[in-house]
Amino acid sequence: MSSFVLRVTTKAQFLIVAAIGVSLATDNSLDPASKKDLDWLQGTWKLVSAMRDGGALPEDEVKKTTIVIKDDTFLFPELADDATSKQGTIRLDATKNPKQMDTISTKKEVMLGIYELDGDHYKVCFAPTGKPRPSELASKPGTGNLLQIWKRKKKQ
């Protein structure tokens, strides 16, 4: 496999995970805690840092990554050309410990993650597609897990 294909594939997975990690479903059957978290996540977010499989992702990619959450959808307005999905939805369960997310891309790829809300920041950790949900907000070597920290973008 050429390094270009590997780079694009890794970037695509990163963008899918990021997109999915930030969008949360607005199903009317959501429990009050999940609904509250979903409401809190509405808006535009900038990626602050990201690690995959224990290693930091390139800072230039991180700095360019923005995601918009509206209702139960996410959208990457930029930097999503290499992603397999520029948008999608997610199911949220804030009653679990740690809080859980099931993400679904527009291509029906499902990723399992956990999240934590803190002030104007949001942390999320996703397992690679087809792997078990992470049990902690960490990206250790050998896991393939993606850990991201997002910051709410100020309204202009």
DRENSENU-669487 format. One record per atom (N, C-alpha, C): x, y, z. Coordinates in steps of 0.2 Angstrom, whole numbers, plus 5000, padded with zeros to 4 digits. Last residue first. Example, Ala and Ser with C-alpha at 12.3 -4.5 7.8 and 13.67 -1.06 7.14 Angstrom:
% DRENSENU-669487
506449895035 506849955036 506450005039 506649725039 506249785039 506649845039 
END
This chain:
% DRENSENU-669487
490451735083 490751805080 490151855079 490551625096 490151655091 490451725089 491951515099 491551575101 491151605095 491951345099 492151405095 491651465097 492351235111 491851275108 492151335105 493551115108 493451175111 492851215108 494050945110 493750995106 493551055111 495150815110 494950865114 494650925110 495150635107 495150705104 494850755110 495850485103 495650525108 495750595106 495650335096 495750405094 495450445100 496450175097 495950215099 496150295097 497350075095 497050105089 496550155091 498050005104 497350005104 496950025098 499450025103 499149955101 498349955102 499650145114 499850115109 499550045109 498050225120 498750195121 498950155115 497150355123 497450325117 498050295118 495750375134 496450365133 496650335126 494650365144 494750425139 495550425138 494150195144 494450255147 494550305142 493650095137 493350095144 493650155147 492950095120 493550105125 493250105132 492049965113 492050025115 492650035120 492849845101 492449865107 492549935109 492849875083 493149855089 492749875095 492249925072 492249855073 492549835079 493250065070 492650025068 492749955069 494250095085 494150095078 493550055076 493450195098 493850135096 493750135088 493650365104 493350315100 493750255098 493350485115 493850435114 493450375110 493250655119 492950595116 493450545114 492850805128 493350755126 492950695124 492650975127 492350915126 492850855124 492451135134 492851085131 492451015131 491951235142 491851245135 492251195131 491651115155 491651195153 491451205146 491650965149 491951005154 492051075152 491050795146 490950875145 491250905151 491650655138 491550685144 491550765143 491350485131 491450555131 491350585138 491650345120 491450375127 491650445127 491150245106 491550285110 491250305117 491150155091 490950155098 491350195102 490450175075 491050175079 490750185087 489850115060 489750125067 490350125071 489450165044 489950145048 489850165055 488450215035 488250165040 488850135043 488850325028 488950265024 488850205029 488650425036 488250425031 488250355027 489050345052 489250395047 488650385041 488650345069 488450315062 488650365057 489150305085 489150355080 489050315073 488750305101 488750265096 488650305089 489450345117 489150375110 489250315105 489250355135 489350325129 489050355123 490050395150 489550415145 489750385139 490850255160 490850325157 490250335152 489250245163 489850275166 490350235164 487650305156 488150255157 488750285160 486850405153 486650365159 487250315161 487050455141 487350495147 487250455153 487150405126 486850375132 487250405138 486750435109 487050455115 486750425121 487150415092 486650395098 487050405104 487350515078 487650475084 487050465089 487650545060 487350555067 487650515072 488550645047 488250585050 487850605057 489750695035 489250705040 488950635042 490750655027 490750725029 490250735034 491550505025 490950535027 491050605030 492850485022 492350445019 491650465020 493850625019 493450585023 492950545019 494450715011 494750645011 494350605016 493750835013 493750805006 494050735006 493650895025 493250835024 493350805017 494051025027 494450975028 494150905028 492451105033 493151105029 493451035030 491351065039 491251115034 491951125030 490750925044 491350955044 491351005038 489350895054 489550915047 490250945048 488050805062 488650835062 488850845055 486450795070 486850785064 487550825066 485350825078 485750755079 486250745073 485650985080 485150935081 485550875082 487251015074 486551045074 486050985074 488851045075 488351005077 487651035077 490251055065 489651085067 489151035069 492051065067 491451025066 490851065069 493751075061 493151115064 492551065062 495451075059 494851035060 494251075064 496651135058 496151155053 495451115054 497351085069 497151155069 496651175064 497550955065 497150965071 496951035070 498450975054 497850945053 497350955059 499551025061 499251065056 498551035054 499950925070 499650985073 499251025067 499550755067 499950815065 499550875067 499250665083 499050675076 499450745074 500250575094 499950635092 499850645085 499950405098 500350455095 499950515093 499050305103 499650325108 500050385105 498150285093 498550235095 499150255099 498050455091 497850395089 498350345090 497550615097 497950555098 497650495095 497350795097 497050725095 497650675095 496650955101 497250905101 496850835099 495651035097 496251065101 496851015100 494551075085 494951025088 495551055091 493151175088 493751175085 494151115088 491351185084 491951165088 492551155084 489751255085 490351245081 490951235086 488251175091 488651235089 489251215085 487751075105 487551115099 488051165097 488051015117 488551005112 488351045105 486951035125 487551075127 488051065121 486050945120 485851025119 486551055120 486650825124 486550845117 486450915116 486550835138 487150835135 487150855127 485150835139 485450895141 486150895138 484850705134 484550765130 484950825132 485450625144 485750625137 485450685133 484650655154 485350675155 485650675148 483350615150 483450685152 484250705152 483450505136 483350515143 483550585145 482650505121 483250515125 483050525132 481550505112 481550455118 482250455122 481850585102 481350615107 481350565113 483450605096 482850555097 482450585103 484550665092 484050705095 483450665096 486250615094 485650605091 485050645095 487750715091 487350675095 486550675093 489350745086 488650745084 488250695089 490650715089 490450775091 489650775090 491050595083 491150605091 490850665093 490950605070 490450565074 490450575081 491950685067 491350705065 490850665070 493050605071 492950665074 492250695073 492850485063 492850485071 492750555074 493050545051 492450515052 492350505060 494450595052 493850635051 493150605053 495150475054 495150525059 494550575058 494850405042 494650375048 494650435054 495550495033 494850485032 494550455039 496850485038 496550545038 495750545038 497050355034 497150375041 496750435042 496950365020 496450315024 496450335032 497950445017 497250465016 496750425020 499050375021 498950435024 498250455023 498950265013 498950255020 498750315023 499050325000 498450285002 498350275009 500350375002 499850415000 499150385002 501150255003 501150305009 500550355008 500350114996 500750174995 500650215002 500449945000 500050005000 500550065000 
END
